[in-house]
Amino acid sequence: MIRDELKQKSIQALKAGDRGTRAALGGVISAFLDAEKSAGFTGWTEEAERELVGRYVKNLESALDSLGGSEIAAGYRVEIGLLAPYLPQLLDEEATRALVAPLAANARGLGPFIGM
């Protein structure tokens, strides 16, 4: 699971004396712990873990605009780079076209697909 892999990377960074990586992973690991403490938490799935990482990265990216070229912004960029492999996976253009092509032949079929 993603959460466990990130925790393992954090432990490895601690053992290696890599404070930068350890600090960069600390925020997302904290977000996992906060989610686990929430009232409605029922357990982790890979999809739920990717969604949490996606929300976390989105927050970092939105903060980058106001931080400009500061040292904090550089740290956020490093953190986003470390978390990129764990973001929700999107379909590429070719795969999306393959899904839509059969529906496009039928004008009624495309509307519900877009709605989803």
N, C-alpha and C positions, 0 to 999 in steps of 0.2 A: 504494500500500500504506500501511497505517496507520503503520507504523514510519517510513517516509520522510516522511509528512505531519507526524508529531510532531517529527521532527528539523528539518524545515523551519520549523515554528512556533517551535522553540527558537532557531534561527538568526535568525529575524525578531525575536524578543524580545531577543536579544543586540544586534542592530543598533539596535533602538529604545531600548535602555537599560532594558528592562523586566526587572529582576532577579527580581521575584516570579514571573512566568510562566516565566522561564528556570529558576529553581530548582524550580518545581512540575513541570516536564516532565523535569527531570534524573533523577528517581528511576525513572520508567518507561523512559526511554531506557537507563539503566543496566541495568534488568531485561532489556531486549532484548539488550544486549551480553553479559550473563551467559549468557543462553540460547544465543546464537550460539557462545560459547566452550565449551559443554557437549559432552561426548563424543558424544552421540547426535543432535546437531543435523544436520538434513538440508535445511533451507531453510524459508522462510516461505510460508505461505498466509494468506489473509485470515482464515480461521477460526482458525488457530493464533495469529495476532496478536491477534484479539479475545479469545481464551481467556487469553492472557498479560495483557492489559489487565484482564480480568475478575478474574483471581487477584490482581493487584496492587491493584486497587480494593478487593477483599474484605479484603485485609490492612490497608489503610488504615482501612476501616470498622470492623474489629474492634479496632483500636487506639484509635479515637475514644471508645469506652466508658470506657476507663481515663484518658483525657486530659482529660475534662470540658470546661471552657470555656477551656482554655489557649491560648496563642499557637500552639503546635504543632498543636493540634486545628483551629484556624482555617486554618492552612496546608494541612492534610490536606483540609479541606472545599473549599478552592479547587482543590486538585489533583484531587479527585473530580469537581468541576464541569467542569474542563477535559477530563477523560477520559471523561465520560458519553457523548458521541456515539460513542465507539469501543468501548463495551461490547457483549458479545454481545446480539443482538436476540432478544427473547422474543416469542412469539405473544400477541396480546391475547385476551381472553375469547371474542370472537365467532369468531376464527379457530380457537381451540382447540375450541370447540363444533362448528364445521363439520367438523373432523377426527374428532371422537368420535361424532357423530350416526349415521353409517352403522354404526359398530361397536356402538353401544348397542342397535340393533335386534336384533342377534344376541348373546345372552348370552355365547357362547363367544368372540366377537371382541374383547370389551373387555379380558379378562385379559391376553392377549399385548401389547396396546397399552399397558396400564399398566406391564407389565414392561419395556417398552422405555423 
